[in-house]
């Protein structure tokens, strides 16, 4: 998450142990974490994949996504990194 009102949130995408996308200027919220019950948090993740362009594909495409993780720090396989 970002600091309330500041574009300092971090979004990272890693593929096979290597960073594929890193953004360090993400703005997700402008309210402080005032709720002591812990309700201000990421509660869901919605992942979409789009085949780009204006022409539809002429062949069937398949995409498999597995081992998707949302975490505050790196977890899982770290051997060889």
Secondary structure, 3 states (H helix, E strand, C coil): CCCCCCCCEEEEEEECCEEEEEEEEECCCCCCCCCCCCCCCCCCCCCCCCCCCCCCCCCCCCCCCCCCCCCCCCCCCCCCC
